[in-house]
Amino acid sequence: MKKIGITGGIGSGKTFVANIFKTLGIPVYDADTAAKQLMNHEPLRSQLKQLFGNSIYNEHDELNILFWLRLFLMMKKVRRCQCLSASCSCRTF
C-alpha cells in the first residue's frame, strides 16, 4: 500500500484534500487528531506539563488550545528572528 503525506500551513486545505480521499474510499490517518489525543494522556501529559508548566492544560485538565496557539506563534517569531539574524551575519562575513 502506498502512503501519501499531506502537508501545508494552517488553512492550506489539508483537511479538504483528506476529505476528498475519504470520499473516494481511501483510508486517511489524521495526525492532528491523534496528536491531540496523545497530548491528553500519560506519559505525554506529564512531559508537556514539565516542559511548559501547568498552563498548557486548562481548568478542566484539557489541552489549553489558546496557550498552545500563543506558544506556536511565539516559536514562529523566534524562528523568523533567527533567520533574520543569520541572514545579517552572513552579509558581514
C-alpha positions as CSV (number, residue, x, y, z in Angstrom):
1,M,0.0,0.0,0.0
2,K,1.3,3.5,-0.9
3,K,1.3,6.1,1.9
4,I,0.9,9.8,1.0
5,G,1.5,12.7,3.3
6,I,-0.5,15.9,3.0
7,T,1.5,18.8,4.3
8,G,0.9,22.6,4.4
9,G,0.4,25.5,6.7
10,I,-2.7,26.4,8.6
11,G,-5.7,27.0,6.3
12,S,-3.9,25.5,3.3
13,G,-6.5,22.8,2.5
14,K,-5.1,19.7,4.1
15,T,-8.4,18.7,5.6
16,F,-10.2,19.4,2.3
17,V,-7.9,17.1,0.4
18,A,-8.2,14.4,3.2
19,N,-12.0,14.6,2.9
20,I,-11.8,14.1,-0.8
21,F,-9.6,11.0,-0.2
22,K,-12.2,9.7,2.3
23,T,-15.0,10.2,-0.2
24,L,-13.0,8.1,-2.7
25,G,-12.7,5.3,-0.1
26,I,-9.0,6.0,0.6
27,P,-8.1,5.4,4.2
28,V,-6.9,8.6,5.9
29,Y,-4.9,8.9,9.1
30,D,-5.5,12.2,10.8
31,A,-2.2,13.0,12.6
32,D,-3.7,16.2,14.2
33,T,-6.4,14.3,15.9
34,A,-4.0,11.6,17.0
35,A,-1.6,14.2,18.4
36,K,-4.4,15.9,20.4
37,Q,-5.5,12.6,21.9
38,L,-1.9,11.7,22.8
39,M,-1.4,15.1,24.5
40,N,-4.3,14.4,26.8
41,H,-3.0,11.1,28.1
42,E,0.1,9.9,30.0
43,P,3.0,9.9,29.7
44,L,2.9,12.9,27.2
45,R,0.6,15.0,29.5
46,S,3.2,14.9,32.4
47,Q,6.1,15.6,30.0
48,L,4.3,18.6,28.5
49,K,3.4,20.0,32.0
50,Q,7.1,19.6,33.0
51,L,8.3,21.3,29.8
52,F,5.7,24.2,29.6
53,G,4.2,24.4,33.0
54,N,0.6,23.6,34.1
55,S,-0.8,26.4,31.9
56,I,-0.5,24.0,28.9
57,Y,-3.8,22.5,30.3
58,N,-7.0,24.4,31.2
59,E,-9.1,24.2,34.4
60,H,-10.8,21.1,33.0
61,D,-7.3,19.5,32.6
62,E,-7.7,19.5,28.8
63,L,-5.1,20.8,26.4
64,N,-5.2,24.7,26.5
65,I,-5.6,25.5,22.8
66,L,-5.1,29.2,23.4
67,F,-1.9,28.7,25.3
68,W,-0.7,26.2,22.6
69,L,-1.5,28.7,19.8
70,R,0.4,31.5,21.6
71,L,3.3,29.2,22.1
72,F,3.3,28.2,18.4
73,L,3.1,31.8,17.3
74,M,6.0,32.8,19.6
75,M,8.1,29.9,18.3
76,K,7.3,31.1,14.7
77,K,8.5,34.6,15.6
78,V,11.7,33.2,17.2
79,R,12.5,31.2,14.1
80,R,11.9,34.3,11.9
81,C,14.2,36.3,14.2
82,Q,16.9,33.5,13.9
83,C,16.6,33.6,10.1
84,L,16.9,37.4,10.1
85,S,20.0,37.4,12.3
86,A,21.6,34.6,10.3
87,S,21.0,36.5,7.1
88,C,22.6,39.6,8.6
89,S,25.6,37.8,10.0
90,C,26.1,36.1,6.6
91,R,26.3,39.5,4.9
92,T,29.0,40.6,7.4
93,F,31.1,37.5,6.8
